[in-house]
Amino acid sequence: MHALKGIVVFMGLIIVTLMVLIVYGMIQKAKNPDFSFFSSDKTIEQQSGKADAIQDVLLDLPRGSTIEGTDMTGEHMAIRVDTDGKNGADTIIVIDISSGKILSRLGLNP
């Protein structure tokens, strides 16, 4: 009988605690519509301004060029390009992933 009373009291405390959290969440949401108890990585990116992902990046490459490969490190992407179709990759283009801006073009002499 004591165990049953303990379980009922414990469940009652859980219900009261959850109700307090719900009311607190409603008050915070009324003050700040972006409020969330749990923030995901996407929410953090939106708050830091990195959620504005690039949509299109157009590379000016000569006709007949081929992309030999890509590498990503942190916030940068390197694209190896074969512009003449003869000797393999002869240009490396480095792009900032968050802004889509081309940071540099490295020409390679075969």
Buried (B, 14 or more C-beta within 10 A) or exposed (E): EEEEEEEEEEEEEEEEEEEEEEEEEEEEEEEEEEEEEEEEEEEEBBEEEBEEEEEEBEEEBEEEBEEBEEEEEEEBBBBBBBBEEEEEBBBBBBBBBBBBEBEEEEEEEE
